[in-house]
Amino acid sequence: MSQAAAVKQKKSGIRAFATGEVLFHEKDPANSLFIIQKGQIRLYRPKGRGFVEIAILRSGEVIGEMAYFDDQNSRRSCSAAAIVPTDVIEISFDAFSKTMEGLNPWFKTIINTLANRLRKTNERVKELESNSVGFGAGGKVADYVFFHTTDVIKSLSTIYLVMKTHGEKLKSGHWEIHLNKLKFYLFDIYNVPEIKFEEFFNMLKVELFIEVHKDDDGLPKNIRVANPDDLRSILVFFNTQKLIDDSKKLRISSKCERFLSRIIEQLAKADKPKMMADISVILEDFKERKVPIYQEDLRDAIVAGLTEEILVDDGNKLTSVVNIQKLIKIFPAIRLQNAVKKINEIKSKDGKGGY
């Protein structure tokens, strides 16, 4: 079937997209527009080895309509992907044309004029846009980084300060604040990029740093944390990491993180600063569950001083002395650090990643 025939036969209807799924790529043939029923869509464009984050669109907003009015180019001007599970109504250009033909001529003229003005504005914005792609030595494009340390610090510090200032302490001991209040400070006061906050916010939910509950209107907008000071501890960690030399930064691999998680479970009731962990039990459990984590994966923690070298006794039992109190305190920051790293790695490859 020819491309023209495929465009003509494009049908309208409701479509569902999973998190990270792409609606269309930049320069794809454009044959329909989309109305978001529920969910969120991010718009982005490739640049260098990274991506320009353009905007986030939500329920009730339209995507892809400009291609209909562009007589010179019927291809997508950017890429679009779902941030969360999203439902859209897809309307083919053929069906949209029939609707336009039924409008009064003067009304159609107004719509076309507004579309032309918007297209010219978009072209101007593209000329002036900037993004997170850095430049290395000799002017070469450096590796793309979606979340810089400063992005994490800015978002995390805002959440902490607003929660402490305006949050309500519940009978359960948790702290809660409405998302609208939080967004006012994030976007209007501290000018945090919306696309980055949405990704960061989803990451905090997935990693269980925050909980989201329904407000009085039944909307999932009440943000709840066990203790705001836990966020402050993570904030201090990231700020410290930002200031020290690269050679001294704490780096814990994802496998080492899982190893440490099991050590914390084993020594959860520790009442001393340092405790002996049974490494053999943990490794045997990984082996039984076919998890590819081995003795050498604890090396990052040994280098960081969180655990000591692994010892082997006469019965071949493996043990290690663990700085358990320090580990428990710093472990949430390690988790968040690796979650940020994961998003950056995914986005540097395909620009679609995230939570």
N, C-alpha and C positions, 0 to 999 in steps of 0.2 A: 504493500500500500504506500502511495506517495505521501510525503510530508503534508502537502496541501490537503489531501483527502483525510489524513488523520486529524488535522486541525478542524476540518469541517464537521467530522463525525464526533468531535469531542462533546460529551454529554454533561449536563449539569447534575448535581446531586450532593449529598452529604458524605464527607470523607473524614476518617479518623486517622490521626498521626500519633505515633508513640514518641516519647521523649528522645530528642536528637534526630528524629526522622526528618528528611529534607522534603519540602514541598516542591522546590525547584532550585536549579543552580543558575548562576549568572551565565548569560548568553544562551540559555535554553530557549527554544521556540516558545513564544507566548500565545496561548490559545484560550485562556480563561482567567477569571479573577476569582478571589476568594473572600468570603465574609466569615470572620471568626465567630463561632457560636460560643465556645468556651475554651479556655486555655491561653497560652501565650506563644507568640511567634517572634523569633529574632531575625533581623535582617542584617546581612554582612556581605562584604566584598573582599576578594583576595587582593593582597598587596605584598610584594616581595615574597617572603616565605611565611607570611602571616595573613591576618585578616583584619579588615576594618569593621568594627562593630558599629552599625548604623543606628538601629532603633529596636525597641520592643513594642509589639502591637498586641492588643488584648481584645477581649470579647466586644463585638459590635464594630470593630474596625475592619477596613478593607485592604486587601493586598493584591497587587498585580494589575490594578485598573489602568495605570499609566500606559502600559503597552498597547492598550486598545486605542488610545488617542494619538499614539506616535505612528504617523504614516511612514516615516523614514526607517524605523527600526522596530520590528515586531519580536524582539528578543528580550529576555529578562535583563534588567540593569543591575541586579544583585541576586544573592542567594537568600533563601528563607528556610528556616528549620524550626521545629517545635522545641520549646524549652521544657514544657511539661506535656502530658497527654492532652491533645488538642483536637477539637472537632471544628470543621469548617464547612461552609456551603460553597461548593464550586459552581460557578456560573460561566458557561461557555460564552465566548465572544459572539458566537452566532445567535445565541438566545438574547444576549445583551443588545445586539444590534437591532433585533426586532423590537425591543422595548424602546430604544432610542428613536426608531423610525416613527413610533406612535406619539412622540412628544410634539408639542407646538414648536414651530420653527424658531421662534424667538428664545424659547427655553433651551432648545438644543444649542443655539448660538452661545448662550451664557455658559453652559457646561463646557463646550469646546474651548471657549476663551479662558475660563478658569484653569482647565487642564493644561493649556499651552503655557500659561504663566507659571504654573507649578512646575512644569517640566524644565523651563528655563531657570527657575530658582534652584531646582535639584542639580542641574548641570553646573551652576555657579558654586554650590556647596561642595560638589565633588572636586572642584578645582582647589578649594581651600582646605579640604579635610586633612586631618592628621590621625595617626593611630599609634598603637603600642609597639610597632615594629622598630627596633633600635638599629643602630648602625655601628659596625665594628671597625677594625683597623682598615685604613685605605678606603673608607666609604662603603665597604661591603655590608650587605644586610645581615644583621645579627639574628640569632635564634629568636623566634617570636615568643613573647611572654604575655599571656593574657592577664594573669594576676601578678603584679609586682608586689614586693613586700609592703610598699607604701599603700597599695590598694587594700591589702588585708588589714593593716594598722588603722587606716582611716575608717573602714567599715566597722571593724571590731570595736574601736574606741567610741564611735558614735553610738553603737548599740549599747555598750556598757554605760556611757554617761547618761544617755536618755533613759535607760532602764533605772538607773540609780536616782535620777532626778524626778522622773515622772511616773515610774513604775509603781504598781500596787503590790504590796506584800500580802499574799493570800494566807488563809488559815493553815494550808498544807505546808507553808514555809517557802513555797515557790514565789517568784516575782513575775508579774505580768504587765504587758503594755500593748496598746492597740497599734496595729501595723501603720495606720494612717498617721499617727503621731510620730512614729519612727521615721516614716518616709518624709515627713515635713522637714525634719532636721537633716536627713541624709541628702535630699535633693535640693531643697530650698536654702538651707543654711550652709552645709558643708560641701555642696556641689559634687557629691559622689555620683559617678556615671551610672545611670539606671541599669544598663545592660550588665555591668559588673556586679552591682548589688544583687540583682535577681539571681545571677549564677551563684554568688556567695551565699545568699539566703537559702537557696535550694540545697546547697552543699551542707549548710549548718543543720538543716532538717534531716537530710539523709544520714549524716554522721551523728545525729541525736544530740547535738549541742543545744538545740532549742526544740520546743514543742509548739505546735500550732493548734489552737482550739477555736471553736466558733464563738462569735461575739453575740450581742443581743439581737442582731438581725439575722443570725444563722449563717454568717459568713466566716470562713476560716481566717480570721484576722487578729486574734488574740495571741500574742507571742509570749511564751512562758519559758523561764529558765529556772533551774534549781537554785542557783546562787550567782548573782552578777559578779561577785568577786572571782569566780572561776574564770569568767571571761577576762577579767583584769589580769589574772596570772598568765593566761595565754598571750594577752597583749604585751605584757612585760617581756615574755620570751621572744616574740617577733621583733620587738623594738631593740632588744639586746643583740639579736642575730643580725639586724640591719647595721648595727654600729661596729661590729667586730670584723677582723680580717677574715677573708674567705677561708683561709687555711684552718681557722679556729672555729668555724661554724659547725653546729651540730647537724650531722647527717645520719639519719636512721632509715635503712631500707624498709620497704613494705613487709618483706619477710621477717626482718628483725623486729619490726613493730608487732607482728603477730606472735613472735616468740616471746616478746616482753609482756604481751597481754596475758599469755598463759602463765608466765612467772608471777604476775600480779594476782591472778586468780589463786594460784597455789599459796601465795604468802599474804593473802588479803587480811588476815587477822594478826599480822606482824605487830609486835609491840616494841621492837628495837630498830635503831637506824639501819642496821645491817643484819641480813638473815641468809641462811644457806638454802639455796634452791636445788631441788632434785631435777637435774637436767635430763637424766635418763628417762624418767617417767614422761616428760613432755615430748621428747623425741620419739619414744615408742608410740605415743598416741598419734603423733603426726604420721608415723609410718603406717599404722593400722588404718588411718583414714585416707591414706595415699596422698597426703599433703607434702609437696616437695620442699620441705624446710629441714635443714640439716644443722649440724653442730656449728659449722663455719658461718652460718647466717647470724650468729650472735656477735660476730666480730665488731660490728658498728657500736654495739652497746659497751663492749669491753674497751674500745678506743675512747668512748665518751666518758668512761668512768662510772657507768651505771651498774656494771657487773664486773667481777674480777675474772681472771683467766679460768677456764674450765679445768677442773682437777679430776683425775681418775684414781679411785681407791683400789685396794687389792682385789675387790670383787668386780672390777671394771664398771663400777657405778660412777656416773658423771655428776659432778656437783659444781656449783659456783656461788661465791658470796655476792649477794646483791645489795646495793645501796637502795633498799626498798622505799624508804621515805622520800628520797629524792626522785626515784623513779615514778612513784605514784603522783607526786606533785607535777612533774614535767610531762607525763604521758599524754594528757589531753592536747598539749601543744604539739607533741610529736604526731599525733593523729591528724590534727588540723594541717600541719605542715605537709604531710604526705597526701592529704586530700587535695590541697592546693596544687601540689606537684603533679598529681594525676590529671587534674583539669588542664594544666598547662601543657602537659605532654600530649594529651588527646587533641587539644586545639591547635598545637603546632603541626600536627599531622594532617588533619582534615578540616579544621575550623568548625566542626559540628558538635564537638564534645561538650561535656558538662553533665550536670545532674538533672 
